[in-house]
Structures are given as structure tokens and as C-alpha cells.
């Protein structure tokens, strides 16, 4: 496995809300050094809705020696709004690449769910219930054709602006035609629903003859979260979207088990790069007492604030607004072990 990575959110905007209210460039720079030096990552997928934030984080990541997967993540936008947005991001990614960084451009994420015009509903919260409703099949049928038509336009737009490899972060609903892309990009959450076919489904993606990257994989921080994979956050929260359900039991080892079960699969099958989801859930801070929003977080660190009640003398990084979870150390040990065995992350060839 060439790219040992982590997903890093600079702030996305589903439903018009931000997943990261505070963005401090000095904290980001320190994050990147820790990710490179202590987490032993060689690559990072930087997502977000604000191109300025992505570029800021990307430059700090490059300075720390990380390969940058520059990943604009538009939410609640139409195709007409997204095309110039991706062009702007392609120009920024090319400037970064021209300055010496190793850069991959990721042209969006799960457009069928997060963009307007693919599923019924103007917002993410309106579209999600369609997946469990009586009109599911009719709603899903036209999605691959729509997604691929737009992605073709996107690739034709960004190719003249960006000279590095291009990919996309797909979910199964998208039905992506990978022929315009250099890298197959999968959001590959395992759950009870797809567990039996998980390895076989992954293996099929190599038939395209291109490198395969796991753009997102992980689980939340409650007991049994691995059974839900990418929908764990939805299962963990009350309808208000803020309060965790009272029956949940905090279990940081759940993330470790999930990680230990899936990383060998990716290595055995020859995956090029993996980006564990995620470094932090900035909108779900940890609470030592009372309801704990971090239960619904995929982060391998827990966000701390003035209400967290976390003892100062127990902090691993006293200067940082977060504390590592068990999965942080498990992932660091796994990435370090591969580094010590002499695995070089190398460079991903351009087209």
C-alpha cells in the first residue's frame, strides 16, 4: 500500500451548516506535523467547501512532507454552480503542484447525495430519507447517467488547468464510469448490509486497470458502530441531529476493531492508498459527563472545548484542542510498522 493516509476536514456545508466552525491556520499547521510525524501518514485527503481553507491546509500538509489529495467537497450546489468551483480548485491544486508538492485532485464526493439535482430534495437532510422510502428505486435509477455526464464535464474542465492525477470520491449510488479518471476512488464503508460481499466488491474495482484508492472508511465511537459503517452517525443521533441517543455505550475499541479487520483487506488486495475517515469530527466534541456527541464522530481524535471536562494533566498534546483516541495509536502503529519494513510511499505517476 503506497499511500498511508487520513481524511482531514476543513469545513463542509451540508444543509448550509458548517462541520468546522473554527479554522485556525496555526492549529492546522501543527495538525499536519503531528499527522506526518506521530501518525506516520504519507498522504492526506483534505476536504472542504471553502477553496481558501483547502489551499491553506494543503500548503501546510505539503510543508510537512505529505502527499496532498486536494478534495473540494461541494454541498447543496447545482451542476452549474459546481463547474466553475472545480475549475478554481484545479487552478489552486496546480499552483501547489507547481511549487513542488505531490498533488492529486479529487473532483467532489458522493454528488448523488450531497449535490442538488440527483435525488429529490434541496438539502442533504431532505434527500437522505428518500433512500429508505417507497420511491427509492425510481429515484436511484437515473443517477449514474446524470453523475457520469456531469463528471465528464468536470474532467474536461480541469484537465487543461491541472497536470496531475485526477480522481473522484464515489459512493455505490453514483455508478461511476472510471474511464476519464486516473484513479478509482471509493468511499468504502463496511456494514452488516455489505459485509458478505465486501472483499469481492472491492476486488471488482481493479478490473478498470487503474490504481484504487479508499477515499473514506471508518466507523463511529460507540459499541456496535461498525455494523452501521457510513450510516453510524445517523443511527447515533436523535432526530434533532445534535443529541446522541441515550442507549449508546462509548467504546473507542470499536474503531480499533474495525481498523484491524479492514486494513489487511486493503493491503492484501493491492489498494494504492487509504484515507481513514476521519482525523476529527469538529462538530461533535467530547463530553466526559452527560450526553457525549463524540459517540457519533468518526474522528480518531476527540475534540475538546470548555465543556468537555477533560483533565488538563491527562492531555497528550496540551497545546492542541483535541486528544487522541485508541484508533489514533492503532493507526499510527500500523503505519509506522509498514514504514519500518521499508515500504516507500513513492510517487503516483501522472496520466
PyMOL commands that set and color helices and strands:
alter all, ss='L'
color gray80, all
select helices_A, chain A and resi 14-16+25-37+51-63+79-98+111-114+124-132+136-141+143-159+172-174+178-180+195-208+225-227+229-236+253-269+293-296+312-314+326-340
alter helices_A, ss='H'
color red, helices_A
select strands_A, chain A and resi 3-9+43-48+67-72+103-109+165-169+183-187+211-217+273-276+301-303+322-324
alter strands_A, ss='S'
color yellow, strands_A
deselect
rebuild
show_as cartoon
